[in-house]
């Protein structure tokens, strides 16, 4: 997809042509057998579709493009591209300023990774219908305005970076929560980490790029400890710090230090600092909840996302003030939290920690809203524990 979009300079047309190529493959491959080079077959079929459509609509083509698509030109990427990786280049293309800001990252996830609108909606806390409409409107605007998706110049990259980072984080979140039927969870996580590393190479003076890399690496360092040998979810506080990847955690700390030296704070750096504080337990044997609560307070003051406000409440409760934590949870808009599983997990945790009524009902609500069966099993087991047994977040 990235290669076709770069060559044709029209994202919507390339996507349609590749879709037709997949449809043709479904018709012909079962009869003729799998080709020796399936990806090359798909690209060739998509190119033929684009050429046919262009001639049908009497579109004037650049002779170089015609030669390339008829197999007479060089399909390689130019050496002087500002972004050498085709996938990342297409992500920067999708961050075009003519597109609405709230559709840029979702468009990247659909176009570059091929995720469905329903899957993407989970990462951005909107309904599948709303996300589908958002993506349809964006593509309609592309077609109606004739927007040309030329690769951005190097000077344009910083202005488009925030949307690209959001998309990378969204991909990792989907992989970590194992919510994407479109791609294996590990593939999504690995791809996100790869892209995050690549962004820091291309934009080494952008603090938030380093902050995102630090955040992802801290999460990756604890990947193997998140589930036990039987595949059961292990909450953070119950994980053995010795099982964390020390080298990965060190890389995360180095990335966070690089971000701090650039002196341009942002939400990814604050979230990475929170994870860095959790990582201190490997050295000290304890989690600095008061410091984590302060970091959340700073994060919420400048970037009051729903997830940050829920995380702040949990940190306040762990720091010794469950009453204040419950008040913070009560202050969140009902419409925003009614279908947000982490809120109900946090509410159950805080109520149970305070030995207050209602934690069982909150747990049941969380179970009903949780997609991952392993997390549902963990929550169900929590219902069987006495109220004084602590949960972890």
N, C-alpha and C positions, 0 to 999 in steps of 0.2 A: 504494500500500500504506500509506504513512504517513498519507495523508488518510483512508482508510477506518478505519484503526486508531484514529485520533484521534476520528473521529465516532462509531464504534461502541463504543469503550472495551473491545474484546475482541480481542486480537492474533490468537489462534488462529482465531477465527471469521472475522475479516476476511481472513486468509490463505487459508482454505479457500474463501471466497466468491470471492475474486479468482482463485483457481485454476479454479473452475467457470466464471468469466467468460471466462478464456482458452480453456478447452475449448469453450465455446459459440462463441467467435470463430473457432476453427479449423473448426468445423462450418458456420457461416453465411457468413463473409466470402468464402470461395471461390465460393459460389453467388450471394450478393447483391451482392458487391463491397465494397471497402473503404469504411467510413463516412467522412463528412467530418471527424469528430472522433473518431478511434479511442480515445483515452484516456477521453473522456467516455462513449463507448459502453461501455467496460469497467467504468468506475465505476458507471454506471447498472445494468448487468447484475449486478454484485456487490451493489449495494444491494438489488435485487429479491430476490436469493438470500438475503441476510441477513434481510429482512423475512419472506420465506416460511418460512425455518427458525424464526424467532422465533415466528411464529403457529402453526406445526406443533407446536412444543414448549410452546405456551401461555406463552411468556415475556412478562412484563409490561414494556412499553417506556415510556420517557419520551415524552410527547406531542410534545416538541420534536424528539426523534430521529425519531419516526414521520413528522412533517411534513417534516423535512429529507429523509428517504429516499424519501418519496413525491413529492418535487419541489416542496414548498410552502414550504420554509424556505431560509435563507441558508446556503450551503455554505462560506462563508469562515471563516478562522481568527479567533478572538477577538483583539482588539488587545492585551489585557493578558496574553497567554501569556508565561511565563518564557523559553521558547525559541521564537522566531518562525519558524524554519525547520522544515517538517514532517518532513524526513528526520532532522535532528539531534534533534528532539523524540522521534521514535520510538526513536532510539538511546538516549537517556536513559531512556525507558520500559523498554527491554530490559535496562537495568542495575538493574532492580528488586531490592531486597535479598532478596526471597523466592526468587530464582533462584540456583542455584549460581554461584560467581564464575567458574569456568572455562568456563561456557557463555554468559555474557553477551555477550562480544565476538563469538563465532561466530554467536550468534542475531542480532545486529545485521547482520552481513555477509549472512546468508541473507535476513532479513526486509526490510532496507532496500535492499540492492543486488541481491538475487535470486541470489546465488552458490550453487553446488551444494556439498554437503558435501565432495566430493572436492577441490574447489578450495580451500575454506576450510581443510581439513586441512593443505595445503601451508604455509600461513602460520603455523600453530601447532605444526608438527612432530609431528603425531600421524597415525595411519593413517586413511584414509578411513572404514573401518568404525567405528573408535572415535569419530570425529567425528559420523558419522551417528547412532550410538547416543546420543551426548551430546545432540544436538539433538532427537531423538525423545523422550528422557526429559524434557527441559525443556518441550516442548509438552504432553506428557502431564501433567506437574505443573500447568501452566497450566489445563488442562481440569479436572483432578481437584479442584483447590483453588478453582476459580472465581475465580482471581486477576484483579482488575480492573486494567487497564492505563491508569490515569488519568495525564495529563501531570504530571510532578513540579513542585512549587513551587520557587521560586528557592532557598530555603534547603536543598533536598534535592540540588541539583546538584553541589556539591563532593564529597559522599560517593559519587556515581555516576561522577565524572569519569574515574577511572583506567580503568574498563572501556571507556568511550567512546573514550579516547585509544588504547587497545590496538586497538580495531576500526578506527580511522582509519589507524593505522600498518599494520595487517594489510592493509587495502585498498591502501595505497600499495605495500607489498611485493609483493603479487600483481601489481599493474600494472607495477611496475619489472621484475619477473622474467618478465613476459608469460606468466603461467601460467593466466590465466583465460580459458576459452573463452566465458564467459557475457557478458563486457563487453570492449570494446576496451581495451587496456592504457592508452592515453592518457586515456580517459574515467575509468578508475579512479584514475589519478594526479591528474588535474585535480580530481576529486570529493574526493579525500582532502585535497588542499591547500586547497580551498575550505572544507571542514568544519573543518580545523585553524585556518584564519584566523577562522572564525565563532566557534569555541570561545574563542579569545583575546578576542574582542569581548564575549562573554557573561560570561566568567570572567577578567577582566584581572588579578586578583590571584592566579591559580594558576600557579605557576612551571613546572610540568610541561607545561601547555598551551603556554606559550611555548617550552619546550624542544623539544616535538614539532614545532612550526611551524619552528623553526630547523633541525632535523634534515631535515625534508622540503624546505625551501627550498635547503639546501646540496646535497641530491641533485638537485633540479630544476635548479640552476645548471649542473650538469655533464651534463644529459640529452643535449644535442645532440652532445657530444664522446664519448659512450659507444660510438658506432659510426661507422665511416668511411663514405666515399661509396659504397663497395661493400657496405655493410651488415654489415661484419665487426666483431666486438667489439674495442674498444680498452681495455685495462686502464688503471687510474687513472694509474699512473706514466708510461705512454706517451702520455697525453692532453696536448694543447697547452693550457696554462692560459689562453692568449689566447682560446681558443674557449669558455671558461666564461662564463656570463652574470654580468657584474660587478654589475649592479643587483640580481639575485636573490641573489647572495652577500652583498651589503651588507644586504639585508633580513634575511637569515639571521643575520648578525652583530648586527643591532639587536635581533632577537627574543631571541637568546641573552643579550645584555646586559640586556635587560628581565628575563629569567628570573633572572639572577645577582643583580640588585638586590633581588629578592623574598626571597632568602636561604632557600630551601627546596629543596635539591638533590634530584635524582632521576635515574633511569636515562636518560630521554630527554635531559636536559640534558647528561649525561656523553657520550652518543653524539653529540650535536650538537657538543660541544667537540672530540671526536675528528675530526669532519668539518671543523670550523673549523681544526684544526691542519693537516689535509691541504690546505686552501685557502690556507694561508700560502705554498705553493709558487708561487702566482701573483706574490707580491711578492718572495720571497727566492730563488726558483729551487731550493729544496731542501725536502725533507719532514723535519720534526723527529721522527724515529722514537723517540728516547729519551723525548720528552715524550708521544708517543702511547702508548708502552708504559706509562708511569706512569698515564695516564688510564685505560687498560684495567685496570691493577692495581686502581685505585679502583673501577671499575665492577664487576669480578669480586668484589671484597671485599664489596660490598653487594647485588649483583644477579647472581649467578653463573649466568646463562643459558648454554646450550650455545654459541650464537653469540658471546657475549662472550668465552668462554674460548678458542674457536678464534681469534678476532680478536686476543686477547692474545698467543697463541703466535706468530702471524705478525709482530706488532709487535716482539716480543722478538727474533725472528730477524733482522728488518730492522735492529734497533738494534745488531746485531753478535754475538748469542749464539744461533746456531742449535742448539747442543747443549741449552741450557736450553729452547728452544722445542720441540724434539723430546720432551724429558722431559715437558713440559706436555701435549703431545698424547697421549703414551703413558698419561698418568694419567686420561684421560677414559674413562668406562665404555664398554665395547665395544658393549653393547646400544644405547646412545644414539647412537653414531656410525656404526654399520654401514650405515645407509641415508641418512646425512646428507652430501650431496654437498660442501658447503663444507669439511667436515673433510678429505675426501680431496684436495680441491684444495690446502688448506693443507699437508697432510702431504707431498704431492708437491713443493710449492714449497720447503718447509724442507729436505727430503732433497736436492733438486737444488741448492739453495743451498750445502749442506754437502758436495756431491759424494759423497753417500752412496748406497749401493745401495737399490733398492726404489722409487725415484721413478717409474719407468715403470709399475710395477704399480699404484701409488697413482693415477697419472693415468688408467690404464685403468678403475679402479674409479670415479673421478669422472665419466668420460665416460658410463659406464653408468647413473649416477644422475642425470645432468643432463637436464632437460626441454627447455631452450631450445636449438634447433639451432645458434644462433649461438655460444653458449658451448661447445657440443660441438665445433664447428669450431675454436674458439680452442684448446681443450685438445688436440685432435688435432694441430694445427700445432705445439703445444709439444712433443709427442713427437719431432718431427723436428729440434728444436734441440739443440745440444751441451750437456752438463751445466753449463758455466760461464755460459750465458746466463741472466740473471735473469728471473724471472716477476714479475708484479705482481698484487696482490690486489684 
